Structures are given as structure tokens and as C-alpha cells.
Amino acid sequence: MHDDKPLWVPSRASIEASPMYAFMQKCNRDFGLSLAGYDDLHAFSVADRQRFWTSVWEFCGVKGERGTSALLNGDAMLDARFFPDATLNFAENLLSGEGVGDALIFRGEDKVADRWSWDRLRSLVSRLQQAFKAMGIGSGDRIAAMMPNMPETVACMLAAASIGAIWSSCSPDFGEQGVLDRFGQIEPKLFITCDAYWYGGKLQDVKAKVATVTKQLGAPCLVIRYAGDASAVVNETPGAKTLEDFIAPFEPRSIEFVRLPFSHPLYILFSSGTTGVPKCIVHSAGGTLLQHLKEHRLHCGIQPGEKLFYFTTCGWMMWNWLVSGLAAGATLCLFDGSPFAPDGNVLFDFAAAEKFAVFGTSAKYIDAVRKSGLTPRTSHDLSSLRLMTSTGSPLSPEGFTFVYEGIKQDVQLASISGGTDIVSCFVLGNPLQPVWRGEIQGAGLGLAMDVWDDEGQPVCQEKGELVCTKAFPSMPVMFWNDPDGAKYKAAYFERFDNVWCHGDFAEWTEHGGIVIHGRSDATLNPGGVRIGTAEIYNQVEQMGEVAEALCIGQEWDDDVRVVLFVRLAPGAALTDELVKAIKNRVRTGASPRHVPAKIIAVSDIPRTKSGKIVELAVREVVHGRAVKNKEALANPEALELFAGLAELRV
């Protein structure tokens, strides 16, 4: 669908007031350039990465010793080193404020509300740092947390980073095996957990899980009071302590920040892999900090004191992205639990009460709000909201329209996409350009991102692989337990030599924007033509009868046929008429090649903990192959609905 005018156009005043515009003027002054707009700025950022990243460091006020060199071996993707002689401390940069102003504002559904000043945050970080050191935790040791998205989690991460320990987290809804599949690989010196948590208004008990996981990990356990009885959890877990007991011997004092090399490991994140145990992706302190500062300050335009919100759990990289907002001086708004508890207004109530400037969420959430019939635009005062971001899966063109019609008319909507692999975004919004329906605004600064065909040739307005042709700071340092780097290389560099191949199926638009058509390993190949699954979902999920869809390619008759599974809305039935209507909708909205050969109704669709549907796992089940890592799923039992279906044998 070609829309002839954009959904949002920045005013001249808003452009000139943006940090990105100020940054562009700084580059013009410093280097005698005449950059006039985003395309110019992006071209400079990729052509002269040394000057660009040095300017980001200066503009964003990074605390640390920058050293003399900004980039070594810049032409070699795997051997490039940014700021090779720099030293910094990640936590020192995030603890950017002090005093009684809000650093963190927390809501746990409608059960818990809390506010943390910068002083309160610093006080707990100081006491935790002393306690960690007293138990012998130091640089390079791992601390693993199974925690809600709450203030204490942020404090524990900052205390870990302050001494150079490596932080890794997941959310408390992970099953026992899911936690062990992740943390068992990295052998933490400390395991941190909550005593219980709220979801959907119900108290979720973790006592038995904590006892088993702690025993298997063979690490001491720190239990943080939240929704249950911390003492009861400690009593059932040998060697465990409550947070109060853990920090009792220590008084708050000034925090010691150990300055470490730019590439010192900060985080271990895990691929959501349903094809084997999750990959342990190690990210550096410097690369993460610089990339996030660039995204927050320049792309999101965050100013000190603004309220930044992302709906995320601690098991998704958007949590790591969110907490870096502290380095830009933002006040973080944290929410834990279901975004529909007690009802679909809860996040908009939070946004209106706290005056969010930036509201980040998932495409699935926007779609759920649209289908629930809510119109926050008329029910809530969102006057402070200037940027809404969406990620997790491609936001449909109808999702774009709904944000402007149902949430707020004058808002910049940034669909963003990147991943756990880079703990950030390849493509995202920017405040200097318009927003077009269904399109991501463009590539991130400093990222030589492109779309290539199978022969490795750049393509425009046709689909191909999303690649990055030059090294960038937030590439992983390594994978854990991958001594020769073979797993790391295989993950991104097997397809094209010396070029990062991300695994997204993407397309440049006529406006210079990007559309992501789904994961390339989930693309369909009927008759040898590659089709992105998102193109089919964009049609089918607009139909009132369809709550959600999942699409796979089934090997059939020496070819691949498109099979569409639909979870129907309450009261709907998959009649012959509805099957016909779905096929017509796909034929006219996408193309005849997209039309499913089979449409099958299912009662549930399997998804990961962060809400992504798992096409590959369903494809394996349909073909009678084993799914190795069901622990990555929020609802693994749903996979059984796809096994041995009679409809797929004809």
C-alpha cells in the first residue's frame, strides 16, 4: 500500500531543538562539514567512524579516559577494536544524577508503587558493592538474577558493573530448566532472586524453583523482598540470605568505580533459541554504553529529567536498553507484570500519571490494545508523550495507523529493530525525518547497514538479507564457552565474508525507510520465491475474526506450501466462508503467491517469554522433528497442538 503522505512530520522548531540536530552542528563546526540533514549525518557517521564515535563520546559526556585511538583494524569485522586504550566504568556513567529527584519510578501491576531518588539508588548500590566485594566477587565474575523489572534489580546490576562483574538476568516466569539452561553455562558466583511476583493479579510462588536452581548452580542465593515472604524462601534454600541481612553490615559511602578497558565484558545475554541451548552472547561495557547513549540521546532525543518507559521483562534485551537511559539523565519508569492487569488501561494510566516522554512497547501490545477497543487518545492525557517506540516483531501498517488514530495524533512513532545479538538497534527512528505508515525510519548512526540479495549485491525496493558491512562498537565481545570463536563466526559471518548477516528479511522503501518482513530463517519459499511471514500477518491479523496467526512452510510434493494457523477471536469459527475471506484478503493485500494452501484453527500459539511467536519450533513439530529447547517458551504445551495434524497429511 503506497500512502501519499506521511503520518507525522517534525516541525522545524522540533528539529532544531533536538539533541541530534545539536550533534550535527557540532560535527559541522569541529570538522568543517556542511551536513544538512539525516542522510548527510548518517553518511558521515559510516564513512568516518573514528570522528563520529569520538564525537558521540564527547557530546554525551562519557566519564572515562578516552585514550588516543578511536578504532584499530577498522576494515576487519572480527578484529576491529573501538577505543583500544580507553578505560571507563559503566555504572559510573549510569549513576549520572544525585539528590532527591526521581531516578526510578516503579509499578508492579496495581499492587505495588514506589519511587526511588538518585540518593536512594546510590545508597543501595554502595551497600551492595561492599557486600559483593566482601564475598569475594570481583572483575570478570558472573552474577545471575531471576528478577522482576523492579528498582532493586537495577541497583544489583549497577553494583555488579561498578566492580567489573558480569551481569546476566532473566525473568521469574522462566521454568526451572530454562533458568539452568542459561545460568548453568556461565557458572555465577551469586544467584539473585525475588521471593514471589505478581502476574495477572495473581501471586506467583517461586520457593521450590529457587531451592532447586540454587542447588544446581552451586552458588549462594540472595533473596529480594517483593510480593511474598523472603524469609520463607531463605528457609527453604540452604545458603540463602535476604537482602536486608546481606547488606546489614555495610553503611552507605561513596561508591568506588573501577575503570576497566572499553571492551571489558558487562552483560551476558541469551538467544531465545528454540533450536538448542541458548547462545551466551557477551557484550562490552564500552560498546553497550556508547551505542545506547547514541540511541537514547540522538535517536530518541532524551533530555535529562525526562521520563523513559519501556514495557519489558529482565529476560529481554530491552531491559538492558532501558536501564542505560540513566546515563542520559532520564528518570526510568519500570513496570512489572501483565500489561492487562487489572485491565488494558494500566500502562496508559502510568503514562498519564507520570507524564512519560517516551513510551516503548511491543508490536503485539499495540495490536492487543487496538483489538481491545481502547482509545487512549480520548481516555488519557498523553500531552507529554512525544515518542512511542515499538519492537519485538514488525509493526503492521494498521498498527501505525492505530497509534495515530487511537493513541496520539502528534507523536513520533519509531518502529525499531535490532536484537539481543547487538543489545541495540540496526534500524530505528530519528527526529529529523517524517514517519511513513508501515516503515522504520532508517538505519542507526554509525551502522553501515544495507539489504543484499543472495549474490551479495545491494538491492532497493526488493527483499533481501539485512547486513552490516563495517564493524560497530556494540558487536559482541565473544560467545561464552566459545574459545576459538567458531560459534560466534558461524552465527553472523558464514553467509558473507567479513560482513555481519543479521538474519532479518528486509527491504528499503522508496522513502529511504526500512520494512522488516520477518526472520530470514522463517521465510517461506513456495515455488522458489522468498516471502516474509510478516506480510501474511499484516493482512490476516486485521480481520476481526482472527486474534493471532502463525505461518510456516511445509515441505510438500518436492516444494514448500504455505500453512497458516489461526487463533480465532472469541465466538468466531473457521467456516468455509472465513477460509475464503482469509485467502481473498491475502491474495489482494499481499499477492497470489502468499495465499496459504492450508488454514487451520488452533486454540493457542507458542511464544517466547518476550512474546515472540516461534515459527521455527512449529515448523519442526509439523515435520515430526524434535524441538530441543522448549524451556525458552512461555507456553510449551501449545506445541502439542501442531503435532500429527490430519489436515497436513493431504
Residue pairs with C-beta under 8 A, 6 or more apart in sequence:
1 397
1 437
1 438
2 510
3 436
3 437
6 434
6 435
6 436
6 437
6 511
7 400
7 401
7 404
7 413
7 434
7 435
7 436
7 437
8 404
8 410
8 411
8 412
8 413
8 434
8 435
9 434
9 435
10 18
10 412
10 431
10 432
10 433
10 434
14 431
15 21
15 431
15 432
18 301
18 431
18 432
19 59
19 297
19 298
19 301
19 302
19 303
20 38
20 41
20 298
20 299
20 301
20 430
20 431
20 432
21 431
21 432
22 59
23 41
23 55
23 56
23 59
23 297
23 298
24 35
24 40
24 41
26 55
26 58
26 59
27 33
27 35
27 41
27 44
27 51
27 52
27 55
28 34
28 35
30 51
30 55
31 48
31 51
33 44
34 40
35 41
35 44
37 432
37 433
38 430
38 432
38 433
38 442
39 512
41 432
41 445
42 442
42 443
42 445
44 51
44 52
45 52
45 445
45 446
45 447
46 52
46 446
46 447
46 448
46 470
49 70
49 71
49 74
49 446
49 470
49 472
50 70
50 71
50 74
51 70
52 445
52 446
53 70
53 71
53 82
53 83
53 290
53 446
53 473
54 66
54 70
56 290
56 293
56 294
56 298
56 445
56 446
57 66
57 83
57 290
59 297
60 290
60 293
60 294
60 297
60 327
60 328
62 88
62 93
62 289
62 290
62 293
63 88
63 89
63 92
63 93
64 86
64 87
64 88
64 89
64 92
64 93
64 259
64 286
65 86
65 87
65 88
65 259
66 83
66 86
67 83
67 84
67 85
67 86
67 87
68 85
69 83
69 84
69 85
70 82
70 83
71 80
71 81
71 82
71 83
71 471
72 80
72 81
72 84
73 79
73 80
73 81
74 80
74 470
74 471
76 471
76 498
77 470
77 471
77 475
77 493
77 498
77 499
77 500
78 485
78 489
78 493
78 498
80 471
80 475
81 263
82 262
82 263
82 286
82 287
82 290
82 471
82 473
83 262
83 286
83 473
84 262
84 263
86 261
86 262
86 286
87 259
87 260
87 261
87 262
88 259
88 260
88 262
88 285
88 286
88 289
89 161
89 162
89 164
89 257
89 258
89 259
89 260
89 285
90 161
90 266
90 285
90 288
90 289
91 125
91 158
91 159
91 161
91 162
91 255
91 257
92 162
92 255
92 257
92 259
93 289
93 327
94 158
94 161
94 323
94 324
94 326
94 327
95 118
95 121
95 122
95 125
95 158
95 255
95 326
96 304
96 326
96 327
96 328
96 329
97 103
97 118
97 304
97 326
97 329
98 118
98 119
98 122
99 117
99 118
99 119
100 117
100 118
100 119
101 117
101 118
101 305
101 331
102 115
102 116
102 117
102 331
103 116
103 117
103 118
103 120
103 121
103 326
103 331
103 332
104 115
104 116
104 121
104 151
104 154
104 331
104 332
104 334
105 114
105 115
105 116
105 307
105 331
105 332
105 333
105 334
105 354
106 112
106 113
106 114
106 115
106 116
106 150
106 151
106 334
106 335
106 336
107 113
107 333
107 334
107 335
107 336
107 346
107 350
108 148
108 150
108 197
108 198
108 226
108 227
108 335
108 336
108 337
109 198
109 199
109 201
109 336
109 337
109 338
109 341
109 342
109 346
110 201
110 341
110 342
110 346
111 198
111 227
111 337
112 198
112 226
112 227
114 151
116 151
121 151
121 154
121 155
121 158
122 252
122 255
123 252
124 152
124 155
124 159
124 247
125 155
125 158
125 159
125 162
125 255
126 250
126 252
126 253
126 254
126 255
127 247
127 250
127 251
127 252
128 155
128 156
128 159
128 246
128 247
129 159
129 162
129 163
129 255
129 256
130 247
130 250
130 253
131 246
131 247
131 249
131 250
132 143
132 159
132 160
132 163
132 165
132 190
133 163
134 249
134 250
135 189
135 190
135 220
136 189
137 143
137 160
137 163
137 165
137 189
137 190
138 163
138 164
138 165
139 163
139 164
139 165
139 258
139 260
139 264
140 164
140 165
140 166
140 265
141 165
141 166
141 188
141 189
142 165
142 166
142 167
142 168
142 186
142 187
142 188
142 189
142 268
143 156
143 160
143 165
143 166
143 167
143 168
143 188
143 189
143 190
143 192
144 168
144 169
144 182
144 183
144 186
144 188
144 190
144 191
144 192
144 217
144 219
145 153
145 156
145 157
145 167
145 168
145 169
145 170
145 191
145 192
145 193
145 314
146 169
146 170
146 171
146 172
146 174
146 179
146 191
146 192
146 193
146 194
146 206
146 210
146 213
147 153
147 156
147 169
147 171
147 172
147 192
147 193
147 194
147 224
147 314
148 171
148 172
148 194
148 197
148 226
148 313
148 314
148 336
148 337
149 171
149 312
149 313
149 314
149 319
149 334
149 335
149 336
150 194
150 224
150 226
150 334
150 336
151 334
152 224
152 226
152 243
153 169
153 192
153 224
153 314
154 323
154 326
154 332
154 334
156 167
156 192
156 222
156 224
157 167
157 169
157 323
160 166
160 167
161 167
161 266
161 285
162 255
162 256
162 257
162 258
163 256
163 258
164 258
164 260
164 264
165 189
166 186
166 265
166 266
166 267
166 268
166 282
167 266
167 267
167 268
168 182
168 183
168 186
168 188
168 267
168 268
168 269
168 270
169 314
169 315
169 319
170 178
170 179
170 182
170 183
170 270
170 314
170 315
170 609
171 313
171 314
171 315
171 316
171 609
172 193
172 194
172 197
172 204
172 206
173 197
173 199
173 204
173 313
173 609
173 634
174 182
174 315
174 609
174 631
175 209
175 631
176 209
176 212
176 213
177 631
178 609
178 631
178 632
179 209
179 213
180 213
180 216
180 217
181 277
181 278
181 629
181 631
181 632
182 270
182 278
182 280
183 191
183 213
183 217
184 216
184 217
185 277
185 278
185 280
185 480
185 481
186 268
186 280
186 480
187 217
187 219
188 217
188 219
189 219
189 220
190 219
190 220
190 221
190 222
191 213
191 214
191 217
191 219
191 220
191 221
191 222
192 221
192 222
192 224
193 206
193 210
193 213
193 221
193 222
193 223
193 224
193 233
194 206
194 223
194 224
194 225
194 226
194 227
194 228
195 206
195 223
195 224
195 225
195 226
195 227
195 228
195 229
195 230
195 232
195 233
196 203
196 204
196 205
196 206
196 207
196 226
196 227
196 228
196 229
196 233
197 203
197 204
197 206
197 226
197 227
197 336
197 337
198 204
198 227
198 336
198 337
198 341
199 337
199 338
199 341
200 337
200 338
200 340
200 341
201 338
201 341
201 342
203 227
203 228
204 227
205 228
206 228
206 233
207 228
207 232
207 233
207 236
208 236
210 221
210 223
210 233
210 236
210 237
210 240
211 236
211 237
214 220
214 221
214 237
214 238
214 239
214 240
215 238
220 239
220 240
220 241
221 234
221 237
221 239
221 240
221 241
222 240
222 241
222 242
222 243
222 246
223 230
223 233
223 234
223 237
223 240
223 241
223 242
223 243
224 230
224 242
224 243
225 242
225 243
225 244
230 242
230 243
231 242
233 240
234 240
234 241
234 242
260 285
261 286
262 284
262 285
262 286
262 287
263 284
263 285
263 286
263 287
263 477
264 284
264 285
264 286
265 282
265 283
265 284
265 285
265 477
266 283
266 284
266 285
266 288
267 282
267 283
267 288
267 320
267 423
268 280
268 281
268 282
268 283
268 480
269 280
269 281
269 283
269 317
269 320
269 420
269 423
270 278
270 279
270 280
270 281
270 420
271 278
271 279
271 281
271 420
271 421
272 278
272 420
272 608
272 609
272 610
272 612
272 632
273 279
273 629
273 632
274 608
274 614
274 616
274 617
274 627
274 628
274 629
274 630
274 632
274 633
275 616
275 628
275 629
276 628
276 629
277 628
277 629
278 629
278 632
279 479
279 487
279 491
280 479
280 480
280 481
281 420
281 421
281 423
281 476
281 479
282 476
282 477
282 478
282 479
282 480
283 320
283 423
283 474
283 476
283 477
284 473
284 474
284 477
286 473
287 473
287 474
287 475
287 477
288 320
288 324
288 423
288 424
288 474
289 324
289 327
290 473
290 474
291 422
291 423
291 424
291 472
291 473
291 474
292 321
292 324
292 325
292 327
292 423
292 424
293 324
293 327
293 328
294 444
294 445
294 446
295 321
295 424
295 425
295 428
295 444
296 302
296 308
296 324
296 325
296 327
296 328
296 330
297 328
298 430
298 445
299 414
299 425
299 428
299 429
299 430
299 431
299 444
299 445
300 308
300 358
300 387
300 389
300 414
300 429
301 386
301 387
301 431
302 308
302 325
302 328
302 329
302 330
302 357
302 358
303 328
303 329
303 357
304 328
304 329
304 330
305 329
305 330
305 331
306 330
306 331
306 357
306 358
307 330
307 331
307 333
307 354
307 355
307 356
307 357
307 358
307 384
308 322
308 325
308 328
308 330
308 331
308 332
308 333
308 356
308 357
308 358
308 360
309 332
309 333
309 335
309 347
309 350
309 351
309 354
309 356
309 358
309 359
309 360
310 318
310 319
310 321
310 322
310 360
310 361
310 389
311 335
311 339
311 347
311 360
311 361
311 362
311 365
312 318
312 319
312 322
312 360
312 610
313 319
313 336
313 609
313 610
315 609
315 610
316 609
316 610
317 419
317 420
317 423
318 360
318 391
318 610
320 423
321 423
321 424
322 332
322 334
322 360
323 332
325 332
326 332
330 358
333 350
333 354
333 356
335 346
335 347
335 350
339 346
339 347
339 361
339 365
339 368
340 346
340 368
340 372
344 368
344 369
344 372
344 374
345 374
345 376
345 379
345 380
347 359
347 361
348 374
348 376
348 379
348 380
348 382
349 380
350 356
351 359
351 380
351 382
351 385
352 380
352 381
352 382
355 383
355 384
356 382
356 384
356 385
357 384
357 385
357 386
357 387
358 385
358 386
358 387
358 388
358 389
359 385
359 387
359 388
359 389
360 388
360 389
360 390
360 391
361 388
361 389
361 390
362 390
362 391
362 392
362 393
362 610
362 611
363 390
363 391
363 392
363 393
363 394
363 395
363 396
363 399
363 415
364 392
364 393
364 611
365 611
366 390
366 395
366 399
366 402
366 403
367 396
367 399
367 541
369 376
369 402
369 406
369 407
370 398
370 399
370 402
370 406
371 547
371 569
374 406
375 406
375 407
376 382
376 406
376 407
376 408
377 405
377 406
377 407
377 408
377 409
382 407
382 408
382 411
385 408
385 411
386 411
386 412
387 411
387 412
387 414
387 429
388 403
388 407
388 408
388 411
388 412
388 413
388 414
389 413
389 414
389 415
389 416
389 428
389 429
390 399
390 403
390 413
390 414
390 415
390 416
391 415
391 416
391 417
391 418
391 425
392 610
392 611
392 612
393 534
393 612
393 613
394 415
394 417
394 515
394 516
394 517
394 518
394 534
394 538
395 415
395 438
396 438
396 534
396 537
396 538
396 541
396 542
397 437
397 438
397 538
398 538
398 542
400 413
400 415
400 435
400 437
400 438
401 437
403 411
403 413
404 411
404 413
412 429
412 431
412 435
413 429
413 435
414 428
414 429
414 430
414 435
414 440
414 441
415 429
415 439
415 440
416 425
416 427
416 428
416 429
416 440
417 425
417 426
417 427
417 428
417 440
417 504
417 514
417 516
418 424
418 425
418 426
418 427
418 428
418 444
419 426
419 502
421 476
421 491
421 492
421 502
422 472
422 474
422 475
422 476
423 474
424 444
424 474
425 444
426 443
426 444
426 447
426 449
426 466
426 468
426 502
426 504
427 440
427 441
427 442
427 443
427 444
427 449
427 466
427 506
427 514
427 516
428 440
428 441
428 442
428 444
429 435
429 440
429 441
430 441
430 442
433 441
433 442
434 511
435 441
436 509
436 511
436 513
438 515
438 538
439 509
439 511
439 513
439 514
439 515
440 513
440 514
440 515
440 516
441 513
441 514
442 512
442 513
442 514
443 449
443 514
446 472
446 473
447 468
447 472
448 468
448 469
448 470
448 472
449 466
449 467
449 468
450 458
450 466
450 467
450 468
450 469
451 458
451 459
451 460
451 463
451 464
451 465
451 466
451 467
451 506
451 507
451 508
451 514
452 458
452 459
452 464
452 465
452 467
452 496
452 499
453 459
453 462
453 464
453 465
454 464
454 465
456 496
456 499
459 508
460 508
461 507
461 508
461 509
461 510
462 507
463 505
463 506
463 507
463 517
463 530
463 532
464 505
464 506
464 507
465 495
465 501
465 502
465 503
465 504
465 505
465 506
465 520
466 501
466 502
466 503
466 504
466 505
466 506
466 516
467 496
467 499
467 500
467 501
467 502
468 499
468 500
468 502
469 499
469 500
475 500
476 488
478 485
478 488
479 485
479 487
479 488
479 491
482 488
492 500
492 501
492 502
493 499
493 500
493 501
494 501
495 501
503 519
503 520
503 521
504 516
504 518
504 519
504 520
505 516
505 517
505 518
505 519
505 520
505 523
505 530
505 532
506 514
506 515
506 516
506 517
507 514
507 515
507 517
508 514
509 515
516 532
516 534
517 523
517 531
517 532
517 533
517 534
517 535
518 532
518 533
518 534
518 535
518 615
519 615
519 616
521 616
522 533
522 552
522 615
522 616
522 619
523 530
523 531
523 532
523 533
524 530
524 531
524 532
524 533
524 551
524 552
524 553
524 560
524 562
525 531
525 553
525 560
526 553
526 559
526 560
526 561
526 562
526 593
527 559
527 593
529 593
531 562
531 590
531 593
531 594
533 551
533 615
535 590
535 594
536 549
536 551
536 562
536 564
536 586
536 590
536 594
536 596
537 549
537 551
538 589
538 590
539 585
539 586
539 589
539 590
539 594
540 546
540 549
540 564
540 566
540 582
540 585
540 586
541 548
541 549
542 585
543 581
543 582
543 585
544 569
544 572
545 568
545 569
545 572
545 578
546 566
546 567
546 568
546 569
546 572
546 582
547 566
547 567
547 568
547 569
548 566
548 567
548 605
548 613
549 564
549 565
549 566
549 567
549 605
550 564
550 565
550 605
550 613
550 615
550 618
551 562
551 563
551 564
551 565
551 596
551 615
552 562
552 563
552 565
552 615
552 618
552 619
552 622
553 560
553 561
553 562
553 563
553 619
554 560
554 561
554 562
554 563
554 597
554 598
554 619
554 622
554 623
554 648
555 623
556 597
561 597
561 598
562 594
562 595
562 596
562 597
562 598
563 596
563 597
563 598
563 599
563 600
563 622
563 648
564 582
564 596
564 598
564 599
564 600
565 599
565 600
565 601
565 602
565 605
565 618
565 642
566 574
566 582
566 599
566 600
566 601
566 602
567 601
567 602
567 603
567 604
567 605
568 574
568 601
572 578
573 601
574 599
574 600
574 601
579 599
582 596
582 599
583 595
583 596
583 599
586 594
586 595
586 596
587 594
587 595
598 647
598 648
600 645
600 647
600 648
602 638
602 641
602 642
603 641
604 635
604 637
604 638
604 641
605 613
605 638
606 613
606 614
606 617
606 618
606 633
606 634
606 635
606 636
606 638
606 639
607 613
607 614
607 633
607 634
607 635
608 614
608 632
608 633
608 634
609 632
609 633
609 634
611 634
614 632
614 633
617 627
617 630
617 633
617 639
618 639
618 642
620 626
620 627
621 627
621 639
621 642
621 643
622 642
622 643
622 645
622 648
624 643
624 644
627 639
630 636
630 639
633 639
